[in-house]
Amino acid sequence: MNLVDQIIKQFYFFGCQSISDLSVLTKKSVPKITEEIGKLINRKIIMEAGSAASTGGRRAMQYTLCLENLPQIVTIAIDQYFTTIAVVNFNNEFIVYPKRIPLDMYGDKKGLSIIMEAVKKVLLTLPDQQSFVVGVTMPGFVDSENGLNRSFPADSNFYSVKIYIEKSLGLPVQIANDSSAIAIAEHRFGQGRGYQDVLVVNLNWGVGLGIIIENHIYKGHAGYAGEFSHIPLANSQRLCSCGKKGCLEVEASLSFALDYVTKCLRNAEPSSLQSVFQKNGTIGLDDLVCAFEAGDQTAIKGVKTMTHMLGKGLATLIHIMNPQRIIISGNGAAFGAGLLPTIETALQEYCIPRLSRSTKVSVSDLAYVQIISTACTAVQQMNTNQFQHNKNKLQQR
């Protein structure tokens, strides 16, 4: 990674910085940083942002990014049932607000081509001369280095996802596993900021995990660390999506909570959700969240059953990792702090008190977390030499 890329990334993740701050963050000498800052000012990529607060001596000049002279970040956040597309700047401010597309990632063979058509429509609404970088996050065994998602067979477009999107858009693309990316976003912009050892649980249709150790994402030897969903803790005989029995996700995911409540509704259990269920034949996550917040007993029972098993899984993580913080993030964070009492009860039941007391568990309040995490992916892996965009080429694709 060249020094210019390093400097731009530090501004993105940490905001205004002085030359001495950047020297520490990049581990480069002050003269070298001073030289590069001068070049970036001349290129109008950064600008002065006033003096830092006084610490007793001469106040240091701080610098910040010139947002209008940097690429816009196209984010493609894919999960099992929905894909969300947005465009943000290097301050994570929306240029194009999120557009959500219902899409079964595993069931729709034309899924990626549908996503690409939606992205092209968005890009064609933006100025001709604008440059872009593209970030993609998705569940599965994502090989960021080679741009592959090894959860799919080799003949699937989702397998060689990076190559497919780059050919479709003519733009540089960076990809990452959604849970690892969410961990980076929570660590840099959310409740994990300022902590060195953080576990971020992506409570979604499955249960993902991003691991931050000593301020760095940990991916393991082959890059697949964090398969929290498949710890064999559940008593259920239901098959997991991986084909095995006993995996955590069969009792500790949003899919489980929705299935649990749906069965209660089919059995005519009294609930405010009955009217939605009778009308649509199903309920969605938004319906469950609203009912939970309103105190619906059936919704509460389903969510509590899910979070008790989740807490059992967290006890296992605490015993192994002894983290400073565990953050519940992803779509499941929509339930808010109401998740915590049952998790804390489970930790009391399954976790050694000396260890559980040293770990704080919280629920994320970072809005649009997968969008922000996808932007983080684009910026973290970007190469400034690749900034490009040609609308005429895009129109021909």
Secondary structure, DSSP 8 states (H G I E B T S, - for coil): --HHHHHHHHHHHH-SEEHHHHHHHHT--HHHHHHHHHHHHHTTSEEEEEE---SSS---EEEEE-GGGS-EEEEEEE-SSEEEEEEE-TTS-EEEEEEEEE--TTT-TTHHHHHHHHHHHHHTTS-TT--EEEEEEESS-EETTTTEETTS-TTSTTTTHHHHHHHHHSS-EEEEEHHHHHHHHHHHHSTTTT-SSEEEEEESSSEEEEEEETTEEE--SSS----GGGSB------B-TTS-BSBTHHHHSHHHHHHHHHHHHHTT---TTHHHHHHHSS--HHHHHHHHHTT-HHHHHHHHHHHHHHHHHHHHHHHHH--SEEEEESGGGGGGGGGHHHHHHHHHHHS-HHHHTT-EEEE---TTHHHHHHHHHHHHT--GGG-B--HHHHHH-
